[in-house]
Structures are given as structure tokens and as C-alpha cells.
Amino acid sequence: MTIGDIVKENPDDIRAALFDYGIDIFCNAKNEGKALRKANEVVRNVYLAQILCDEINNGGFIQYFFNQDSAHFELIEGALSAIGMTALSGIYKDAFAALQAAAARQTFNISASNCRDLEKFSGLYDDNEEFDAFDDRFYELDKDETNTYGLIEAYVKAHLNDKI
């Protein structure tokens, strides 16, 4: 099976088709982190980048950090780099550095399975202005989607013949 075989079921939105394929694999796995590390690189990269963009669009970087497993944090920079999302990678690195600093102040562990200690994590909202600035940088980058979702779609198109 190839990437092209997967996306032919939704030729009008190949990015969404491959993302949905990734959802079926990763969300149904007993351990999402292990599944991500073992997965086909293209499927993993599209899944991780799409999750990041969707979460930021829905609720900002704070929502992304709250909702995602630490495996995402370990793998996202490689995914963004592979896709060519250099500008978003820079924003992500800045936001993650701010998360690390906030974690030290709020005493929650971002290297644990997730940041879902709500009581401690909610202290990030004290730093909301800082995270709002990262969100604003993303929204500026994303305003016509060519630097976000458009790059993901181009990446999928470049890998249609890759075997899974």
C-alpha cells in the first residue's frame, strides 16, 4: 500500500485523508507514543503537524500542550522540519521554551506522559499574554494557510508513491 492508495478515497482533500488514516492508527493504539515512534514517517509527520495546527486554531498553544502526549513534544520538531514548516517550527520552539519555563514556575512535569495535571497546568493561564503572542504569530503565519496546511498538502503530494 502507498500513501496514494490511502488518499485516493478523498482526492479533494488528500491532507485530511492521510490525517484521518493517522487518527485511526494512533488514537486506537494502546500507547500513542509507541505507535507514533513505530509509524511510517510520512503518516506520523502529517498527523503531528495537523494536530498542532488544529489545536492552535481551536484553542492556542496552551490547548495543544494540555491535550497532547509528551511523545508529540518529542517528535513535532522533526515532523515540522521534514514538511518544511520552518516558520512554524520557530514559533513552536519559542512556545515550548515558554512552557518549560512556566512548568518550572508552576512545578508540573512536562516530561511525564502529558501535562494534564489541570490544577498545576491551569497556572499557565497566568502566563496567557505570553502564550497569546505565540498564538498571534501562528495566526499571522496561517492567515491564508499556505504556510501551514498548504505545506502539509504539498508534503503529502510529494510522497504519494511512498510505501506504508
C-alpha positions, -999 to 999 in steps of 0.1 A, spaced: 0 0 0 12 35 -8 3 70 5 -15 75 -28 -37 44 -22 -48 59 12 -56 94 -1 -74 83 -33 -105 78 -12 -107 116 -7 -89 131 -37 -103 165 -30 -86 167 4 -56 144 4 -42 160 36 -74 152 55 -74 117 41 -40 109 54 -47 126 87 -78 105 91 -57 74 84 -33 85 111 -62 91 136 -73 55 130 -39 42 139 -28 65 167 -60 72 185 -68 35 187 -34 24 199 -29 13 235 1 36 237 0 65 212 37 74 218 49 39 209 26 39 179 39 73 167 76 62 171 70 30 151 48 45 124 55 54 88 73 87 88 51 105 64 19 94 82 34 104 115 46 138 103 13 147 87 -6 136 118 16 156 142 17 188 121 -21 186 115 -28 181 152 -5 211 161 -23 234 136 -58 223 145 -52 226 182 -37 261 179 -66 272 156 -90 258 181 -76 270 214 -40 281 211 -7 267 222 -19 262 257 -47 239 244 -21 219 223 2 214 253 -27 204 276 -42 179 251 -12 162 237 10 134 250 47 141 256 55 120 225 41 148 204 66 172 221 95 149 213 85 143 177 69 175 164 101 194 155 112 166 133 78 165 116 78 202 110 113 201 96 105 172 73 74 191 59 93 223 55 74 242 81 104 263 93 85 293 104 60 273 125 89 253 139 104 286 152 72 296 168 67 262 183 103 262 198 96 296 214 63 284 228 78 252 241 106 271 258 79 293 275 61 261 285 93 247 301 98 280 320 62 280 331 65 244 342 94 252 364 75 281 380 43 260 384 60 228 393 43 205 368 62 179 348 61 182 310 82 152 306 55 130 321 30 112 299 12 145 295 6 179 310 -28 170 322 -24 179 359 -52 205 355 -47 223 388 -10 229 381 -14 233 344 -40 260 348 -13 282 362 -3 287 325 -32 309 321 -14 333 344 11 335 316 -16 338 290 -3 371 275 29 354 266 11 324 250 -13 348 232 17 363 215 27 328 202 -8 322 191 -9 356 173 24 347 155 8 314 143 -24 332 132 -4 356 111 15 327 95 -17 308 90 -39 336 76 -40 321 41 -30 286 51 -2 284 25 25 283 53 6 257 74 -20 234 58 -7 241 23 27 229 32 13 197 47 -7 191 15 24 197 -6 43 172 16 16 145 11 17 151 -27 55 147 -27 51 113 -10 22 97 -29 43 68 -41 59 60 -7 51 26 6 35 23 41 
